[in-house]
Amino acid sequence: MSKYEELLEEFETYGRSAAGVKSVILMQYISQRLHEGMARYNWVGFYLMEVSTFKTLVLGPYVGSFMPTLRIPLDKGLCGAAATSGETVVVNNVGADPRYLGSDIVKSNIVVPIFVKKRLVAELDIESYFADTFTAPEQKFIESCAALVGRCMEKEALAAAGNSGTSN
């Protein structure tokens, strides 16, 4: 079993283990484990869609060696590009991409949008101090991690919708 498969299985098991694991706890767990387990992942985190405006991404759970941008408008940066396109953005040389907003020590960046019912709700963002970090198999793995979080968020949304119609 590959490292990718092992980690995905671990994340899926963790997500099912504690009944009703909240997506924010799963995000923190995934951030921590990817940062620890993948040598070139120097910063791993999530940005959440600001629900009041749907125009800004707000920093969520993260692990890494530098302070990230706290709020990112959808028309800025690689995170904004992924949000507006609805597609994964992979840049293996951020110095050559004028959209990149982060640290000068970062060389590679991948941003994967997370959807619930076709609406952007979050993004998984990983940055590396090494050029050419994100290969096609790595992209598929990171997209699978993001999809797992999306499924967890969708379950939460369904549970909240089901509970909102009940009375005590």
TACORJO-V177334 format. One record per helix or strand of 2 or more residues. SS is the DSSP state (H for helix, E for strand). FROM is the first residue (numbers start at 1). LEN is the number of residues. If there is no record, write none. Layout:
((SS & FROM & LEN) (SS & FROM & LEN))
This chain:
((H & 3 & 15) (H & 23 & 15) (E & 43 & 7) (E & 56 & 9) (E & 71 & 3) (H & 77 & 9) (E & 89 & 3) (H & 94 & 3) (E & 108 & 9) (E & 119 & 10) (H & 136 & 29))
